[in-house]
Amino acid sequence: MIVTAAGVQDSAGGKRILDTLAAQWPTVTKTWVDAGCNNGVVRHGADLGIDVEVVARDKEQKGFVVQPIRWRVEQTFGIMSRYKRLHRDYEALPDPSRAMIH
């Protein structure tokens, strides 16, 4: 599991996650990312043999609309938010947050 500081850009974090994913679970061939990731993440995934699909919001949608694939991620964050320690950022480093998730 990778937990990064809030200041890490989505693209940099995405590449780290793909590296870990390819090393620990080599059978994974597809993943989804949000629009915050750039084409570098897609190319990096292709180099690792992982199809990276960007799940972007439809430009015509107004207000909050549930995105089917992204809802799974939001649901996971919601479950973790039940635990106050994971909901608020009390730690100065990512390691204690990683430990709490495990």
Order of alpha helices (4+ residues) and beta strands (2+ residues): alpha-beta-alpha-beta-alpha-alpha-alpha
